[in-house]
Amino acid sequence: MTGEPTTHNTESTGAAGGDRASDGGRPHPGDRLRPGTAVTPLRAGLHLRGRRGSLTLEGSTAVPVVWGLLEEPLRTGGLAGFREGLEPGSAVRAATDTLLGRLADHDLLLPAPPAAPHPHPHPDPAVARWIDATAAHPDAAAALLATARAEVLASDPNSPTATAAVRALTAGGVPVTLTPHPDLPPDRILLTVRGTGPDRAVAAGRGGATGYVTAPGSTAQARADAAALEARLTHTAHAADSTVDFAAEPQPRRIPVTFAVLLAGAAAHRLLCAAARLPDPATEADDPRLLPGIPTVLLADARPARADHHSWLGPERIDTDRHVRLAPPTGLAEALRRITALGEHRCGPLPAPLPGDLPQLPVPLATCTTPAAGHATTPRTLTGGGPRLDLARLELFCRAAELLLGETAFTVGADPGHARGRALRHTAARRLAVAPHDRPPMDPAHWSGHPQLRHWWTTLTGRLAVPARLEVHRAAPHAHAYRAVVRRIPHEPGPGCGPGPLLGEAVEATPGDAAAFAALAAVTTVTTVRTAAAATPGGAPPPPSGGAAAPLAAAGVPTAAWEDPGWTGGWLADLAGREEALQDTLHRLYGAGPTTTPPAPAPAPAPAPAPAPERDSGLAGLLRSFGFTVLHTPEEAR
């Protein structure tokens, strides 16, 4: 074997190394290969897949040969005798130890039992294999299951779901009691386990045609989660079914018995894992959509057959682990992951901004419909655009959340800087709009050469053929903050004619950036109207947000040397470098506190936007749990 094999394409869903934290992950003579590990020999390597991890070893044609010698002793527990038969210091001994070390690093070896092992609490071979394949500490997990006592509560103890749950728990080696509970809804079962520490429970049921299994928690938490999920899933099913007669009593949909049985099995699996302190089944698939730290709910549909886990927090957060607060996202991709979780179409509390069937030229567009909830008394369709679709989705999500919270009372952002930038731009735009213009607009020579402006202005006036006028004003003398406004030129301009409807505006750190974002907003407004998508009331564009998201978009994204501001990536990187200074300028000029009059020529700084109070619950609390920032920005007199 020439050299040491290279390891790549590895993953691990458990605590790597199992019981080896104290000795650097070195294998022991009594170690065995975890049951269920599959092996695929390669031309010059090996690929191993287990329940708790996988790895690929490449670099020598000797790797499959060594594995052929090692596999049987590893699976049968004869590793110690095999290693004793190898000459110390030989190439085969070194190759064997290297391979064993890689297996140990990726948790594919079952740790050797203690020197004085206790009798296995579960003689059932199937249970023993499951524990050995899953647990970092198999003996401790088996001991916990040996002391566990489970109970299944159902309104009908003879229902397929209840009897299937009893069978699954019994197969896991846990004694079960089946208890009638008339107060439970007909399609819900509640599974509890005692004797392994704090009582744990999961609930399973359905809303509409979608089944669910809650995350393990206290009995009160499981009940609260189940009630919230059933209400949400039923509402979603009714909203999606145009034939539902809402005046009539909703009729339960028929689902296959096998679906109910599988759902009960999934609930029992989650409960057994919680009782034995094993990793939750949701963590086994390494689903990148799941958010670490947020509990997960299993959602399942019978037609078509599908089941997957989703990060979800209910409105009642009783248990300690439900009082989670993620750190703000470190980049735009992470923010969009959280938006996707909050906007899951069956159980998410917020709409998911998506492109749908909207055209993506000349400007990327996204749309969503807010439910009639919170401060939104009727459903409302929102549409927005941006330099890129991901930025359009982020902006639209924040607008939808603000509408549900109370449109002008809160500002939402992916992180504190994003929320602050949006709030300060909104405030500056409002106050500059009503301030007297005692100075003429800036000379176009100061901003007309911006490459992004040239693109969006040509799109607006050329491709879309909109007669428009663009003006840029400095926010205050010597201040590096500018407001740009795009208005449609009236068809018959003349004395007494108004300035024309507002198509777009922006507040940015340079006149070119402000002009570019205002032109982009105007293109979005015109394209939205022409595609018959919903606009804001009266057709007015939304408040400007401009480059507030630029630091998120540029974080961790390398910019090539040739990406000048004519490229979106280069422009966002430049904007990100100016954002902090712009926010400081706007805060110094306007702050974000409530006011009923235009600012004086030299106003005193107002307090910065303050986070919504901790006592605020509901949607604001949920957004903060997912790492978003909610600022309290009271409505100003208009």
Buried (B, 14 or more C-beta within 10 A) or exposed (E): BEEBBEBEEBEBBBBBBBBBEEEEBEBBEBBBBBBBBEBEEEEBBBBBBBBBBBBBBBBBEBBBBBBEBBBEBBBEBBBEEBBEEBEEEEEBBBBBBBBBBBBBBBBBBBBBBEEEEEEBBBEEEEBBEBBBBBBBBBBEBBBBBBEBBBBBBBBBBEBBBBBBBBBBBEBBBBEBEBEEBEEBBEBBBBBBBBBBEEBBBBBBBBBBBBBBBBBBBBBEBBBBBBBBBBEBBBBBBBBEEEEBEEEEEEEEBEBEEEBBBBBBBBBBBBBBBBBBBBBBBBBBEEEEBBBEBBBBBBBBBBEEEEBBBBBBBBBBBBBEBBEBEBEBBBBBBBBBBBBBBBBBEBBBBBBBBBBEEBEEEBBBBBBBEBBEBBBBEEEBEBBBBBBBBBBBBBBBBBBBBBBBBBBBBBBBBBBBBBBBBBBBBBBBBBBBEEBEEEEEBBEBEBBBEBBBBBBBBBBBBEEBEBEBBBBBBBBBEEBBBBBBBBBBBEEEEEEEEEEBEBBBBBBBBBBBBBBBBBBBBBBBBBBBBEEEBEBBEEEEBBBBBBBBBBBBBBBEBEBEEEBEBEBBBBBBBBBBEBBBEBBEBBBBBBBBBEBEEEBEEEBEEBEBBEBBEEEBEEBBBBBBBBBBBBBBBEEBEE
